[in-house]
Amino acid sequence: MLCMYVNDNHDNWDERLQSVIFAYNNTRHSTTNVAPYVIVFGKLMTSSVDKLCGIDRTSVNQDENFVEKIQDKMPLTSNKQM
């Protein structure tokens, strides 16, 4: 993902890394069908645009059994990787 945003000399990757990490952590992944940040924190990461627009991301997950559902999927994903 990072290689898409660096220059031809590949010497500005450190300037792009923060944005790429943000995008990766807030993007839904095909394995879990959830963004990694949501799995860890139960909500999407707040961006600068969210703050400027007054968007509240206190919780994108209203499901009480969210963690259990993710844990149930984890053994299935580890079997697929083998």
C-alpha positions in Angstrom: 0.0 0.0 0.0 2.8 2.4 0.9 4.5 1.9 -2.5 1.6 3.5 -4.2 2.3 6.9 -2.6 6.1 7.2 -2.5 8.1 9.1 -5.1 10.2 7.4 -7.8 13.3 7.6 -5.5 11.4 6.0 -2.6 12.9 8.5 -0.2 9.7 10.1 1.1 8.0 7.0 2.5 8.3 8.4 6.0 6.2 11.4 5.0 3.4 9.1 3.7 3.5 6.4 6.4 1.1 8.1 8.9 -1.7 8.5 6.2 -1.2 4.9 5.0 -1.5 3.5 8.6 -4.6 5.6 9.1 -6.2 4.3 5.9 -5.2 0.7 6.6 -6.6 0.7 10.2 -9.9 2.2 9.1 -10.5 0.0 6.1 -12.8 -3.0 6.3 -10.8 -6.2 5.7 -12.1 -9.1 3.8 -11.1 -11.7 6.4 -12.9 -10.2 9.4 -15.3 -7.9 7.5 -14.3 -5.2 10.0 -11.6 -2.5 10.2 -8.7 -3.4 12.5 -9.2 -0.3 14.6 -12.8 -1.3 15.2 -11.8 -4.7 16.4 -9.4 -3.2 19.0 -11.4 -0.1 20.1 -15.0 -0.8 19.0 -15.2 2.3 16.8 -13.6 3.9 13.8 -10.7 6.2 14.3 -11.6 9.9 14.5 -10.1 11.9 11.7 -9.4 15.7 11.4 -12.4 15.9 9.0 -14.6 14.2 11.6 -13.6 16.9 14.1 -14.1 19.8 11.7 -17.6 18.5 10.7 -18.7 17.5 14.1 -19.1 13.8 13.3 -19.4 11.6 16.4 -17.7 8.2 16.2 -18.3 7.2 19.8 -19.5 3.8 18.6 -20.0 2.2 15.2 -20.8 -1.1 16.9 -24.2 -1.5 18.6 -23.9 -5.3 18.8 -23.4 -6.6 22.4 -21.8 -9.8 21.1 -19.4 -8.1 18.8 -16.2 -9.4 20.5 -17.6 -13.0 20.7 -18.4 -12.9 17.0 -14.9 -11.7 16.0 -13.4 -14.4 18.3 -15.5 -17.0 16.6 -14.2 -16.0 13.2 -10.6 -16.0 14.2 -10.1 -19.8 14.2 -11.7 -19.9 10.7 -9.3 -17.3 9.4 -6.2 -19.1 10.7 -7.3 -22.3 9.0 -7.6 -20.5 5.7 -4.1 -19.1 5.9 -2.5 -22.6 6.0 
